[in-house]
Amino acid sequence: MIAVKGIYDGKNILPLESLPKNKKFKVLITLLEEFSDDEEIRIFSSQNDAFSFWNNEKEDIYQDFI
C-alpha cells in the first residue's frame, strides 16, 4: 500500500507527492478533514515528505548488520 498526501478542491485531486508511473493500482480515496482557509492549504502543501529518509541508504539502520 502506498499513501500519498493530496488536496481535493471540490473538483480535482492534486497529489502533493510523486505517484508510481506505468503501473495500475486500486485506489481508495479518503477525505480526512476540510481546510478552514487558504493559509491552512498553503501550510499543508508546503510540508516536506516525512518519510523521505527511507530513500536515503545512510538512514537504513538494517543495513548496518549485513
Secondary structure, DSSP 8 states (H G I E B T S, - for coil): -----EEE-SS-EEESS----S-------------SSHHHHHHHHT---TTGGGG-GGG-GGGGG-
